[in-house]
Amino acid sequence: MSNHTILIMLQHATLQFLSDLQQNNNKPWFDEHRKAYTTAKGDVEQLVKNTLEILADIDPNIAGLEPKHCMFRINRDVRFSANKSPYKNNMGFAMTKGGKKSPLGGYYVHIEPGQCFFGAGIYMPMPPELKKVRQEVAYCFDEFKGIVEGEAFQRFYGGVEIDGHTLVKVPAGYAPDHRAAQYLKLKSYFASHDISDGDMCGPQLLATLAEGFRIVAPLVAFINRSLEETEE
């Protein structure tokens, strides 16, 4: 961390903007407070830059990404949603080889008052990608188990299960008593770590992100190996 001695943290004003937006999620209010949004966006962009620096030391596949490849728009796509609020109540960024639209696994930071978290893996992949990851879990179960059930991984993330993201039965093609059954049922392979608003805006934020991403990097490598093997 010698090259990252400058402490970068999220500004409290950014969380305050998101909190105010949650109470006033409409275009007139947003237009009136566009300057505050621009400031918040710039704050997050700076955090992305610094996070990419520390992550490039951990996962070389991330090297070369820029904030524009990682940050999500705050506008919501309301075409098929019953919720017509025009804006998200959060800001986030994904650091994935190939950019935020890549089907590969990667790293994610979520900024939302009272619900901040970060993590890594692959979240709700499409069926072809999910099938490949499951196959890798089945074929290399000892390796996978060693990653997600390792002491540091369990202490920091508690596992890869996400509520509501598990099949009732083992997917077709696998024996019901397969030794990897509990993991083959998963629809996401993503590990997340909650972080308080205070810590999100605290001086140890980058150190916490570095620790968490270093622990979870083997999971990302495992996932992406399964997705890239047939592409070579």
MODELLER restraints for C-alpha pairs under 7 A, 6 or more apart:
rsr = mdl.restraints
at = mdl.atoms
rsr.add(forms.Gaussian(group=physical.xy_distance, feature=features.Distance(at['CA:7:A'], at['CA:203:A']), mean=5.81, stdev=0.5))
rsr.add(forms.Gaussian(group=physical.xy_distance, feature=features.Distance(at['CA:8:A'], at['CA:47:A']), mean=6.87, stdev=0.5))
rsr.add(forms.Gaussian(group=physical.xy_distance, feature=features.Distance(at['CA:8:A'], at['CA:203:A']), mean=6.68, stdev=0.5))
rsr.add(forms.Gaussian(group=physical.xy_distance, feature=features.Distance(at['CA:8:A'], at['CA:206:A']), mean=6.85, stdev=0.5))
rsr.add(forms.Gaussian(group=physical.xy_distance, feature=features.Distance(at['CA:9:A'], at['CA:47:A']), mean=6.97, stdev=0.5))
rsr.add(forms.Gaussian(group=physical.xy_distance, feature=features.Distance(at['CA:9:A'], at['CA:200:A']), mean=6.89, stdev=0.5))
rsr.add(forms.Gaussian(group=physical.xy_distance, feature=features.Distance(at['CA:9:A'], at['CA:201:A']), mean=5.17, stdev=0.5))
rsr.add(forms.Gaussian(group=physical.xy_distance, feature=features.Distance(at['CA:9:A'], at['CA:202:A']), mean=5.83, stdev=0.5))
rsr.add(forms.Gaussian(group=physical.xy_distance, feature=features.Distance(at['CA:9:A'], at['CA:203:A']), mean=5.84, stdev=0.5))
rsr.add(forms.Gaussian(group=physical.xy_distance, feature=features.Distance(at['CA:9:A'], at['CA:205:A']), mean=6.04, stdev=0.5))
rsr.add(forms.Gaussian(group=physical.xy_distance, feature=features.Distance(at['CA:10:A'], at['CA:43:A']), mean=6.65, stdev=0.5))
rsr.add(forms.Gaussian(group=physical.xy_distance, feature=features.Distance(at['CA:10:A'], at['CA:44:A']), mean=6.98, stdev=0.5))
rsr.add(forms.Gaussian(group=physical.xy_distance, feature=features.Distance(at['CA:10:A'], at['CA:47:A']), mean=6.81, stdev=0.5))
rsr.add(forms.Gaussian(group=physical.xy_distance, feature=features.Distance(at['CA:10:A'], at['CA:200:A']), mean=6.20, stdev=0.5))
rsr.add(forms.Gaussian(group=physical.xy_distance, feature=features.Distance(at['CA:10:A'], at['CA:201:A']), mean=4.61, stdev=0.5))
rsr.add(forms.Gaussian(group=physical.xy_distance, feature=features.Distance(at['CA:11:A'], at['CA:43:A']), mean=6.92, stdev=0.5))
rsr.add(forms.Gaussian(group=physical.xy_distance, feature=features.Distance(at['CA:11:A'], at['CA:201:A']), mean=5.78, stdev=0.5))
rsr.add(forms.Gaussian(group=physical.xy_distance, feature=features.Distance(at['CA:12:A'], at['CA:201:A']), mean=6.17, stdev=0.5))
rsr.add(forms.Gaussian(group=physical.xy_distance, feature=features.Distance(at['CA:14:A'], at['CA:40:A']), mean=4.76, stdev=0.5))
rsr.add(forms.Gaussian(group=physical.xy_distance, feature=features.Distance(at['CA:15:A'], at['CA:112:A']), mean=6.82, stdev=0.5))
rsr.add(forms.Gaussian(group=physical.xy_distance, feature=features.Distance(at['CA:15:A'], at['CA:113:A']), mean=5.72, stdev=0.5))
rsr.add(forms.Gaussian(group=physical.xy_distance, feature=features.Distance(at['CA:17:A'], at['CA:36:A']), mean=6.85, stdev=0.5))
rsr.add(forms.Gaussian(group=physical.xy_distance, feature=features.Distance(at['CA:18:A'], at['CA:89:A']), mean=5.84, stdev=0.5))
rsr.add(forms.Gaussian(group=physical.xy_distance, feature=features.Distance(at['CA:18:A'], at['CA:90:A']), mean=6.36, stdev=0.5))
rsr.add(forms.Gaussian(group=physical.xy_distance, feature=features.Distance(at['CA:18:A'], at['CA:112:A']), mean=6.88, stdev=0.5))
rsr.add(forms.Gaussian(group=physical.xy_distance, feature=features.Distance(at['CA:18:A'], at['CA:113:A']), mean=6.92, stdev=0.5))
rsr.add(forms.Gaussian(group=physical.xy_distance, feature=features.Distance(at['CA:19:A'], at['CA:113:A']), mean=6.20, stdev=0.5))
rsr.add(forms.Gaussian(group=physical.xy_distance, feature=features.Distance(at['CA:21:A'], at['CA:89:A']), mean=6.49, stdev=0.5))
rsr.add(forms.Gaussian(group=physical.xy_distance, feature=features.Distance(at['CA:22:A'], at['CA:89:A']), mean=5.43, stdev=0.5))
rsr.add(forms.Gaussian(group=physical.xy_distance, feature=features.Distance(at['CA:25:A'], at['CA:85:A']), mean=5.99, stdev=0.5))
rsr.add(forms.Gaussian(group=physical.xy_distance, feature=features.Distance(at['CA:25:A'], at['CA:86:A']), mean=6.78, stdev=0.5))
rsr.add(forms.Gaussian(group=physical.xy_distance, feature=features.Distance(at['CA:25:A'], at['CA:87:A']), mean=6.34, stdev=0.5))
rsr.add(forms.Gaussian(group=physical.xy_distance, feature=features.Distance(at['CA:26:A'], at['CA:85:A']), mean=6.66, stdev=0.5))
rsr.add(forms.Gaussian(group=physical.xy_distance, feature=features.Distance(at['CA:26:A'], at['CA:86:A']), mean=6.36, stdev=0.5))
rsr.add(forms.Gaussian(group=physical.xy_distance, feature=features.Distance(at['CA:45:A'], at['CA:67:A']), mean=6.09, stdev=0.5))
rsr.add(forms.Gaussian(group=physical.xy_distance, feature=features.Distance(at['CA:48:A'], at['CA:67:A']), mean=5.81, stdev=0.5))
rsr.add(forms.Gaussian(group=physical.xy_distance, feature=features.Distance(at['CA:49:A'], at['CA:67:A']), mean=6.23, stdev=0.5))
rsr.add(forms.Gaussian(group=physical.xy_distance, feature=features.Distance(at['CA:51:A'], at['CA:206:A']), mean=6.84, stdev=0.5))
rsr.add(forms.Gaussian(group=physical.xy_distance, feature=features.Distance(at['CA:54:A'], at['CA:210:A']), mean=6.36, stdev=0.5))
rsr.add(forms.Gaussian(group=physical.xy_distance, feature=features.Distance(at['CA:55:A'], at['CA:62:A']), mean=6.99, stdev=0.5))
rsr.add(forms.Gaussian(group=physical.xy_distance, feature=features.Distance(at['CA:55:A'], at['CA:210:A']), mean=6.89, stdev=0.5))
rsr.add(forms.Gaussian(group=physical.xy_distance, feature=features.Distance(at['CA:56:A'], at['CA:62:A']), mean=5.46, stdev=0.5))
rsr.add(forms.Gaussian(group=physical.xy_distance, feature=features.Distance(at['CA:56:A'], at['CA:63:A']), mean=5.09, stdev=0.5))
rsr.add(forms.Gaussian(group=physical.xy_distance, feature=features.Distance(at['CA:58:A'], at['CA:214:A']), mean=6.03, stdev=0.5))
rsr.add(forms.Gaussian(group=physical.xy_distance, feature=features.Distance(at['CA:59:A'], at['CA:217:A']), mean=6.91, stdev=0.5))
rsr.add(forms.Gaussian(group=physical.xy_distance, feature=features.Distance(at['CA:61:A'], at['CA:97:A']), mean=5.76, stdev=0.5))
rsr.add(forms.Gaussian(group=physical.xy_distance, feature=features.Distance(at['CA:62:A'], at['CA:95:A']), mean=6.81, stdev=0.5))
rsr.add(forms.Gaussian(group=physical.xy_distance, feature=features.Distance(at['CA:62:A'], at['CA:96:A']), mean=6.44, stdev=0.5))
rsr.add(forms.Gaussian(group=physical.xy_distance, feature=features.Distance(at['CA:62:A'], at['CA:97:A']), mean=5.55, stdev=0.5))
rsr.add(forms.Gaussian(group=physical.xy_distance, feature=features.Distance(at['CA:69:A'], at['CA:99:A']), mean=4.96, stdev=0.5))
rsr.add(forms.Gaussian(group=physical.xy_distance, feature=features.Distance(at['CA:69:A'], at['CA:100:A']), mean=5.91, stdev=0.5))
rsr.add(forms.Gaussian(group=physical.xy_distance, feature=features.Distance(at['CA:70:A'], at['CA:93:A']), mean=5.05, stdev=0.5))
rsr.add(forms.Gaussian(group=physical.xy_distance, feature=features.Distance(at['CA:70:A'], at['CA:94:A']), mean=4.93, stdev=0.5))
rsr.add(forms.Gaussian(group=physical.xy_distance, feature=features.Distance(at['CA:70:A'], at['CA:95:A']), mean=5.52, stdev=0.5))
rsr.add(forms.Gaussian(group=physical.xy_distance, feature=features.Distance(at['CA:70:A'], at['CA:99:A']), mean=6.13, stdev=0.5))
rsr.add(forms.Gaussian(group=physical.xy_distance, feature=features.Distance(at['CA:70:A'], at['CA:100:A']), mean=5.20, stdev=0.5))
rsr.add(forms.Gaussian(group=physical.xy_distance, feature=features.Distance(at['CA:71:A'], at['CA:92:A']), mean=6.24, stdev=0.5))
rsr.add(forms.Gaussian(group=physical.xy_distance, feature=features.Distance(at['CA:71:A'], at['CA:93:A']), mean=4.37, stdev=0.5))
rsr.add(forms.Gaussian(group=physical.xy_distance, feature=features.Distance(at['CA:71:A'], at['CA:94:A']), mean=6.62, stdev=0.5))
rsr.add(forms.Gaussian(group=physical.xy_distance, feature=features.Distance(at['CA:72:A'], at['CA:92:A']), mean=6.12, stdev=0.5))
rsr.add(forms.Gaussian(group=physical.xy_distance, feature=features.Distance(at['CA:72:A'], at['CA:93:A']), mean=5.97, stdev=0.5))
rsr.add(forms.Gaussian(group=physical.xy_distance, feature=features.Distance(at['CA:74:A'], at['CA:87:A']), mean=5.63, stdev=0.5))
rsr.add(forms.Gaussian(group=physical.xy_distance, feature=features.Distance(at['CA:74:A'], at['CA:88:A']), mean=5.34, stdev=0.5))
rsr.add(forms.Gaussian(group=physical.xy_distance, feature=features.Distance(at['CA:74:A'], at['CA:91:A']), mean=6.62, stdev=0.5))
rsr.add(forms.Gaussian(group=physical.xy_distance, feature=features.Distance(at['CA:75:A'], at['CA:86:A']), mean=5.95, stdev=0.5))
rsr.add(forms.Gaussian(group=physical.xy_distance, feature=features.Distance(at['CA:75:A'], at['CA:87:A']), mean=4.56, stdev=0.5))
rsr.add(forms.Gaussian(group=physical.xy_distance, feature=features.Distance(at['CA:75:A'], at['CA:88:A']), mean=6.16, stdev=0.5))
rsr.add(forms.Gaussian(group=physical.xy_distance, feature=features.Distance(at['CA:76:A'], at['CA:86:A']), mean=5.42, stdev=0.5))
rsr.add(forms.Gaussian(group=physical.xy_distance, feature=features.Distance(at['CA:76:A'], at['CA:87:A']), mean=5.09, stdev=0.5))
rsr.add(forms.Gaussian(group=physical.xy_distance, feature=features.Distance(at['CA:76:A'], at['CA:88:A']), mean=5.85, stdev=0.5))
rsr.add(forms.Gaussian(group=physical.xy_distance, feature=features.Distance(at['CA:78:A'], at['CA:84:A']), mean=5.51, stdev=0.5))
rsr.add(forms.Gaussian(group=physical.xy_distance, feature=features.Distance(at['CA:89:A'], at['CA:112:A']), mean=6.69, stdev=0.5))
rsr.add(forms.Gaussian(group=physical.xy_distance, feature=features.Distance(at['CA:90:A'], at['CA:111:A']), mean=5.54, stdev=0.5))
rsr.add(forms.Gaussian(group=physical.xy_distance, feature=features.Distance(at['CA:90:A'], at['CA:112:A']), mean=4.62, stdev=0.5))
rsr.add(forms.Gaussian(group=physical.xy_distance, feature=features.Distance(at['CA:91:A'], at['CA:110:A']), mean=6.30, stdev=0.5))
rsr.add(forms.Gaussian(group=physical.xy_distance, feature=features.Distance(at['CA:91:A'], at['CA:111:A']), mean=5.14, stdev=0.5))
rsr.add(forms.Gaussian(group=physical.xy_distance, feature=features.Distance(at['CA:91:A'], at['CA:112:A']), mean=6.70, stdev=0.5))
rsr.add(forms.Gaussian(group=physical.xy_distance, feature=features.Distance(at['CA:92:A'], at['CA:109:A']), mean=5.55, stdev=0.5))
rsr.add(forms.Gaussian(group=physical.xy_distance, feature=features.Distance(at['CA:92:A'], at['CA:110:A']), mean=4.53, stdev=0.5))
rsr.add(forms.Gaussian(group=physical.xy_distance, feature=features.Distance(at['CA:92:A'], at['CA:111:A']), mean=5.69, stdev=0.5))
rsr.add(forms.Gaussian(group=physical.xy_distance, feature=features.Distance(at['CA:93:A'], at['CA:108:A']), mean=5.77, stdev=0.5))
rsr.add(forms.Gaussian(group=physical.xy_distance, feature=features.Distance(at['CA:93:A'], at['CA:109:A']), mean=5.55, stdev=0.5))
rsr.add(forms.Gaussian(group=physical.xy_distance, feature=features.Distance(at['CA:93:A'], at['CA:110:A']), mean=6.88, stdev=0.5))
rsr.add(forms.Gaussian(group=physical.xy_distance, feature=features.Distance(at['CA:94:A'], at['CA:100:A']), mean=5.59, stdev=0.5))
rsr.add(forms.Gaussian(group=physical.xy_distance, feature=features.Distance(at['CA:94:A'], at['CA:106:A']), mean=6.86, stdev=0.5))
rsr.add(forms.Gaussian(group=physical.xy_distance, feature=features.Distance(at['CA:94:A'], at['CA:107:A']), mean=5.59, stdev=0.5))
rsr.add(forms.Gaussian(group=physical.xy_distance, feature=features.Distance(at['CA:94:A'], at['CA:108:A']), mean=4.38, stdev=0.5))
rsr.add(forms.Gaussian(group=physical.xy_distance, feature=features.Distance(at['CA:94:A'], at['CA:109:A']), mean=6.62, stdev=0.5))
rsr.add(forms.Gaussian(group=physical.xy_distance, feature=features.Distance(at['CA:95:A'], at['CA:106:A']), mean=5.72, stdev=0.5))
rsr.add(forms.Gaussian(group=physical.xy_distance, feature=features.Distance(at['CA:95:A'], at['CA:107:A']), mean=5.05, stdev=0.5))
rsr.add(forms.Gaussian(group=physical.xy_distance, feature=features.Distance(at['CA:95:A'], at['CA:108:A']), mean=6.24, stdev=0.5))
rsr.add(forms.Gaussian(group=physical.xy_distance, feature=features.Distance(at['CA:96:A'], at['CA:102:A']), mean=6.76, stdev=0.5))
rsr.add(forms.Gaussian(group=physical.xy_distance, feature=features.Distance(at['CA:96:A'], at['CA:104:A']), mean=6.78, stdev=0.5))
rsr.add(forms.Gaussian(group=physical.xy_distance, feature=features.Distance(at['CA:96:A'], at['CA:105:A']), mean=6.47, stdev=0.5))
rsr.add(forms.Gaussian(group=physical.xy_distance, feature=features.Distance(at['CA:96:A'], at['CA:106:A']), mean=4.36, stdev=0.5))
rsr.add(forms.Gaussian(group=physical.xy_distance, feature=features.Distance(at['CA:96:A'], at['CA:107:A']), mean=6.33, stdev=0.5))
rsr.add(forms.Gaussian(group=physical.xy_distance, feature=features.Distance(at['CA:97:A'], at['CA:104:A']), mean=6.94, stdev=0.5))
rsr.add(forms.Gaussian(group=physical.xy_distance, feature=features.Distance(at['CA:104:A'], at['CA:224:A']), mean=5.86, stdev=0.5))
rsr.add(forms.Gaussian(group=physical.xy_distance, feature=features.Distance(at['CA:104:A'], at['CA:227:A']), mean=6.89, stdev=0.5))
rsr.add(forms.Gaussian(group=physical.xy_distance, feature=features.Distance(at['CA:105:A'], at['CA:121:A']), mean=4.99, stdev=0.5))
rsr.add(forms.Gaussian(group=physical.xy_distance, feature=features.Distance(at['CA:105:A'], at['CA:122:A']), mean=4.49, stdev=0.5))
rsr.add(forms.Gaussian(group=physical.xy_distance, feature=features.Distance(at['CA:105:A'], at['CA:220:A']), mean=5.67, stdev=0.5))
rsr.add(forms.Gaussian(group=physical.xy_distance, feature=features.Distance(at['CA:105:A'], at['CA:223:A']), mean=6.27, stdev=0.5))
rsr.add(forms.Gaussian(group=physical.xy_distance, feature=features.Distance(at['CA:105:A'], at['CA:224:A']), mean=5.96, stdev=0.5))
rsr.add(forms.Gaussian(group=physical.xy_distance, feature=features.Distance(at['CA:106:A'], at['CA:120:A']), mean=5.51, stdev=0.5))
rsr.add(forms.Gaussian(group=physical.xy_distance, feature=features.Distance(at['CA:106:A'], at['CA:121:A']), mean=5.47, stdev=0.5))
rsr.add(forms.Gaussian(group=physical.xy_distance, feature=features.Distance(at['CA:106:A'], at['CA:122:A']), mean=6.59, stdev=0.5))
rsr.add(forms.Gaussian(group=physical.xy_distance, feature=features.Distance(at['CA:106:A'], at['CA:220:A']), mean=6.07, stdev=0.5))
rsr.add(forms.Gaussian(group=physical.xy_distance, feature=features.Distance(at['CA:107:A'], at['CA:119:A']), mean=5.88, stdev=0.5))
rsr.add(forms.Gaussian(group=physical.xy_distance, feature=features.Distance(at['CA:107:A'], at['CA:120:A']), mean=4.15, stdev=0.5))
rsr.add(forms.Gaussian(group=physical.xy_distance, feature=features.Distance(at['CA:107:A'], at['CA:121:A']), mean=6.58, stdev=0.5))
rsr.add(forms.Gaussian(group=physical.xy_distance, feature=features.Distance(at['CA:108:A'], at['CA:118:A']), mean=5.52, stdev=0.5))
rsr.add(forms.Gaussian(group=physical.xy_distance, feature=features.Distance(at['CA:108:A'], at['CA:119:A']), mean=5.43, stdev=0.5))
rsr.add(forms.Gaussian(group=physical.xy_distance, feature=features.Distance(at['CA:108:A'], at['CA:120:A']), mean=5.82, stdev=0.5))
rsr.add(forms.Gaussian(group=physical.xy_distance, feature=features.Distance(at['CA:109:A'], at['CA:117:A']), mean=6.18, stdev=0.5))
rsr.add(forms.Gaussian(group=physical.xy_distance, feature=features.Distance(at['CA:109:A'], at['CA:118:A']), mean=4.28, stdev=0.5))
rsr.add(forms.Gaussian(group=physical.xy_distance, feature=features.Distance(at['CA:109:A'], at['CA:119:A']), mean=6.67, stdev=0.5))
rsr.add(forms.Gaussian(group=physical.xy_distance, feature=features.Distance(at['CA:110:A'], at['CA:116:A']), mean=5.42, stdev=0.5))
rsr.add(forms.Gaussian(group=physical.xy_distance, feature=features.Distance(at['CA:110:A'], at['CA:117:A']), mean=5.27, stdev=0.5))
rsr.add(forms.Gaussian(group=physical.xy_distance, feature=features.Distance(at['CA:110:A'], at['CA:118:A']), mean=5.85, stdev=0.5))
rsr.add(forms.Gaussian(group=physical.xy_distance, feature=features.Distance(at['CA:111:A'], at['CA:117:A']), mean=6.97, stdev=0.5))
rsr.add(forms.Gaussian(group=physical.xy_distance, feature=features.Distance(at['CA:113:A'], at['CA:197:A']), mean=6.47, stdev=0.5))
rsr.add(forms.Gaussian(group=physical.xy_distance, feature=features.Distance(at['CA:114:A'], at['CA:196:A']), mean=6.73, stdev=0.5))
rsr.add(forms.Gaussian(group=physical.xy_distance, feature=features.Distance(at['CA:114:A'], at['CA:197:A']), mean=6.16, stdev=0.5))
rsr.add(forms.Gaussian(group=physical.xy_distance, feature=features.Distance(at['CA:116:A'], at['CA:194:A']), mean=6.10, stdev=0.5))
rsr.add(forms.Gaussian(group=physical.xy_distance, feature=features.Distance(at['CA:116:A'], at['CA:195:A']), mean=5.45, stdev=0.5))
rsr.add(forms.Gaussian(group=physical.xy_distance, feature=features.Distance(at['CA:116:A'], at['CA:196:A']), mean=6.44, stdev=0.5))
rsr.add(forms.Gaussian(group=physical.xy_distance, feature=features.Distance(at['CA:116:A'], at['CA:197:A']), mean=6.76, stdev=0.5))
rsr.add(forms.Gaussian(group=physical.xy_distance, feature=features.Distance(at['CA:117:A'], at['CA:192:A']), mean=6.61, stdev=0.5))
rsr.add(forms.Gaussian(group=physical.xy_distance, feature=features.Distance(at['CA:117:A'], at['CA:193:A']), mean=5.47, stdev=0.5))
rsr.add(forms.Gaussian(group=physical.xy_distance, feature=features.Distance(at['CA:117:A'], at['CA:194:A']), mean=4.23, stdev=0.5))
rsr.add(forms.Gaussian(group=physical.xy_distance, feature=features.Distance(at['CA:117:A'], at['CA:195:A']), mean=5.15, stdev=0.5))
rsr.add(forms.Gaussian(group=physical.xy_distance, feature=features.Distance(at['CA:118:A'], at['CA:192:A']), mean=5.60, stdev=0.5))
rsr.add(forms.Gaussian(group=physical.xy_distance, feature=features.Distance(at['CA:118:A'], at['CA:193:A']), mean=5.50, stdev=0.5))
rsr.add(forms.Gaussian(group=physical.xy_distance, feature=features.Distance(at['CA:118:A'], at['CA:194:A']), mean=6.66, stdev=0.5))
rsr.add(forms.Gaussian(group=physical.xy_distance, feature=features.Distance(at['CA:119:A'], at['CA:191:A']), mean=5.39, stdev=0.5))
rsr.add(forms.Gaussian(group=physical.xy_distance, feature=features.Distance(at['CA:119:A'], at['CA:192:A']), mean=4.12, stdev=0.5))
rsr.add(forms.Gaussian(group=physical.xy_distance, feature=features.Distance(at['CA:119:A'], at['CA:193:A']), mean=5.92, stdev=0.5))
rsr.add(forms.Gaussian(group=physical.xy_distance, feature=features.Distance(at['CA:120:A'], at['CA:190:A']), mean=5.60, stdev=0.5))
rsr.add(forms.Gaussian(group=physical.xy_distance, feature=features.Distance(at['CA:120:A'], at['CA:191:A']), mean=5.59, stdev=0.5))
rsr.add(forms.Gaussian(group=physical.xy_distance, feature=features.Distance(at['CA:120:A'], at['CA:192:A']), mean=6.69, stdev=0.5))
rsr.add(forms.Gaussian(group=physical.xy_distance, feature=features.Distance(at['CA:120:A'], at['CA:216:A']), mean=6.59, stdev=0.5))
rsr.add(forms.Gaussian(group=physical.xy_distance, feature=features.Distance(at['CA:120:A'], at['CA:220:A']), mean=6.85, stdev=0.5))
rsr.add(forms.Gaussian(group=physical.xy_distance, feature=features.Distance(at['CA:121:A'], at['CA:189:A']), mean=5.59, stdev=0.5))
rsr.add(forms.Gaussian(group=physical.xy_distance, feature=features.Distance(at['CA:121:A'], at['CA:190:A']), mean=4.24, stdev=0.5))
rsr.add(forms.Gaussian(group=physical.xy_distance, feature=features.Distance(at['CA:121:A'], at['CA:191:A']), mean=6.31, stdev=0.5))
rsr.add(forms.Gaussian(group=physical.xy_distance, feature=features.Distance(at['CA:121:A'], at['CA:219:A']), mean=6.43, stdev=0.5))
rsr.add(forms.Gaussian(group=physical.xy_distance, feature=features.Distance(at['CA:121:A'], at['CA:220:A']), mean=5.25, stdev=0.5))
rsr.add(forms.Gaussian(group=physical.xy_distance, feature=features.Distance(at['CA:122:A'], at['CA:188:A']), mean=6.05, stdev=0.5))
rsr.add(forms.Gaussian(group=physical.xy_distance, feature=features.Distance(at['CA:122:A'], at['CA:189:A']), mean=5.24, stdev=0.5))
rsr.add(forms.Gaussian(group=physical.xy_distance, feature=features.Distance(at['CA:122:A'], at['CA:190:A']), mean=5.31, stdev=0.5))
rsr.add(forms.Gaussian(group=physical.xy_distance, feature=features.Distance(at['CA:123:A'], at['CA:188:A']), mean=4.82, stdev=0.5))
rsr.add(forms.Gaussian(group=physical.xy_distance, feature=features.Distance(at['CA:123:A'], at['CA:189:A']), mean=6.26, stdev=0.5))
rsr.add(forms.Gaussian(group=physical.xy_distance, feature=features.Distance(at['CA:123:A'], at['CA:190:A']), mean=5.82, stdev=0.5))
rsr.add(forms.Gaussian(group=physical.xy_distance, feature=features.Distance(at['CA:124:A'], at['CA:187:A']), mean=5.93, stdev=0.5))
rsr.add(forms.Gaussian(group=physical.xy_distance, feature=features.Distance(at['CA:124:A'], at['CA:188:A']), mean=4.91, stdev=0.5))
rsr.add(forms.Gaussian(group=physical.xy_distance, feature=features.Distance(at['CA:125:A'], at['CA:188:A']), mean=6.85, stdev=0.5))
rsr.add(forms.Gaussian(group=physical.xy_distance, feature=features.Distance(at['CA:129:A'], at['CA:227:A']), mean=6.47, stdev=0.5))
rsr.add(forms.Gaussian(group=physical.xy_distance, feature=features.Distance(at['CA:132:A'], at['CA:226:A']), mean=5.86, stdev=0.5))
rsr.add(forms.Gaussian(group=physical.xy_distance, feature=features.Distance(at['CA:132:A'], at['CA:227:A']), mean=6.24, stdev=0.5))
rsr.add(forms.Gaussian(group=physical.xy_distance, feature=features.Distance(at['CA:133:A'], at['CA:223:A']), mean=5.97, stdev=0.5))
rsr.add(forms.Gaussian(group=physical.xy_distance, feature=features.Distance(at['CA:133:A'], at['CA:226:A']), mean=5.66, stdev=0.5))
rsr.add(forms.Gaussian(group=physical.xy_distance, feature=features.Distance(at['CA:133:A'], at['CA:227:A']), mean=6.94, stdev=0.5))
rsr.add(forms.Gaussian(group=physical.xy_distance, feature=features.Distance(at['CA:134:A'], at['CA:184:A']), mean=5.68, stdev=0.5))
rsr.add(forms.Gaussian(group=physical.xy_distance, feature=features.Distance(at['CA:136:A'], at['CA:226:A']), mean=5.85, stdev=0.5))
rsr.add(forms.Gaussian(group=physical.xy_distance, feature=features.Distance(at['CA:137:A'], at['CA:144:A']), mean=6.12, stdev=0.5))
rsr.add(forms.Gaussian(group=physical.xy_distance, feature=features.Distance(at['CA:138:A'], at['CA:180:A']), mean=6.20, stdev=0.5))
rsr.add(forms.Gaussian(group=physical.xy_distance, feature=features.Distance(at['CA:141:A'], at['CA:180:A']), mean=6.56, stdev=0.5))
rsr.add(forms.Gaussian(group=physical.xy_distance, feature=features.Distance(at['CA:147:A'], at['CA:218:A']), mean=6.78, stdev=0.5))
rsr.add(forms.Gaussian(group=physical.xy_distance, feature=features.Distance(at['CA:147:A'], at['CA:219:A']), mean=6.54, stdev=0.5))
rsr.add(forms.Gaussian(group=physical.xy_distance, feature=features.Distance(at['CA:148:A'], at['CA:154:A']), mean=6.87, stdev=0.5))
rsr.add(forms.Gaussian(group=physical.xy_distance, feature=features.Distance(at['CA:148:A'], at['CA:159:A']), mean=5.83, stdev=0.5))
rsr.add(forms.Gaussian(group=physical.xy_distance, feature=features.Distance(at['CA:148:A'], at['CA:160:A']), mean=7.00, stdev=0.5))
rsr.add(forms.Gaussian(group=physical.xy_distance, feature=features.Distance(at['CA:149:A'], at['CA:159:A']), mean=6.83, stdev=0.5))
rsr.add(forms.Gaussian(group=physical.xy_distance, feature=features.Distance(at['CA:152:A'], at['CA:215:A']), mean=6.85, stdev=0.5))
rsr.add(forms.Gaussian(group=physical.xy_distance, feature=features.Distance(at['CA:153:A'], at['CA:215:A']), mean=6.12, stdev=0.5))
rsr.add(forms.Gaussian(group=physical.xy_distance, feature=features.Distance(at['CA:153:A'], at['CA:216:A']), mean=6.92, stdev=0.5))
rsr.add(forms.Gaussian(group=physical.xy_distance, feature=features.Distance(at['CA:156:A'], at['CA:193:A']), mean=6.84, stdev=0.5))
rsr.add(forms.Gaussian(group=physical.xy_distance, feature=features.Distance(at['CA:157:A'], at['CA:191:A']), mean=5.88, stdev=0.5))
rsr.add(forms.Gaussian(group=physical.xy_distance, feature=features.Distance(at['CA:157:A'], at['CA:192:A']), mean=5.83, stdev=0.5))
rsr.add(forms.Gaussian(group=physical.xy_distance, feature=features.Distance(at['CA:157:A'], at['CA:193:A']), mean=5.53, stdev=0.5))
rsr.add(forms.Gaussian(group=physical.xy_distance, feature=features.Distance(at['CA:159:A'], at['CA:191:A']), mean=6.26, stdev=0.5))
rsr.add(forms.Gaussian(group=physical.xy_distance, feature=features.Distance(at['CA:160:A'], at['CA:189:A']), mean=5.70, stdev=0.5))
rsr.add(forms.Gaussian(group=physical.xy_distance, feature=features.Distance(at['CA:160:A'], at['CA:190:A']), mean=5.26, stdev=0.5))
rsr.add(forms.Gaussian(group=physical.xy_distance, feature=features.Distance(at['CA:160:A'], at['CA:191:A']), mean=4.66, stdev=0.5))
rsr.add(forms.Gaussian(group=physical.xy_distance, feature=features.Distance(at['CA:165:A'], at['CA:186:A']), mean=6.07, stdev=0.5))
rsr.add(forms.Gaussian(group=physical.xy_distance, feature=features.Distance(at['CA:165:A'], at['CA:187:A']), mean=5.18, stdev=0.5))
rsr.add(forms.Gaussian(group=physical.xy_distance, feature=features.Distance(at['CA:165:A'], at['CA:188:A']), mean=6.29, stdev=0.5))
rsr.add(forms.Gaussian(group=physical.xy_distance, feature=features.Distance(at['CA:166:A'], at['CA:185:A']), mean=5.40, stdev=0.5))
rsr.add(forms.Gaussian(group=physical.xy_distance, feature=features.Distance(at['CA:166:A'], at['CA:186:A']), mean=4.51, stdev=0.5))
rsr.add(forms.Gaussian(group=physical.xy_distance, feature=features.Distance(at['CA:166:A'], at['CA:187:A']), mean=5.65, stdev=0.5))
rsr.add(forms.Gaussian(group=physical.xy_distance, feature=features.Distance(at['CA:167:A'], at['CA:185:A']), mean=4.86, stdev=0.5))
rsr.add(forms.Gaussian(group=physical.xy_distance, feature=features.Distance(at['CA:167:A'], at['CA:186:A']), mean=6.29, stdev=0.5))
rsr.add(forms.Gaussian(group=physical.xy_distance, feature=features.Distance(at['CA:169:A'], at['CA:185:A']), mean=6.61, stdev=0.5))
rsr.add(forms.Gaussian(group=physical.xy_distance, feature=features.Distance(at['CA:170:A'], at['CA:176:A']), mean=5.78, stdev=0.5))
rsr.add(forms.Gaussian(group=physical.xy_distance, feature=features.Distance(at['CA:170:A'], at['CA:181:A']), mean=6.06, stdev=0.5))
rsr.add(forms.Gaussian(group=physical.xy_distance, feature=features.Distance(at['CA:170:A'], at['CA:184:A']), mean=6.31, stdev=0.5))
rsr.add(forms.Gaussian(group=physical.xy_distance, feature=features.Distance(at['CA:170:A'], at['CA:185:A']), mean=5.24, stdev=0.5))
rsr.add(forms.Gaussian(group=physical.xy_distance, feature=features.Distance(at['CA:171:A'], at['CA:185:A']), mean=6.43, stdev=0.5))
rsr.add(forms.Gaussian(group=physical.xy_distance, feature=features.Distance(at['CA:199:A'], at['CA:205:A']), mean=6.31, stdev=0.5))
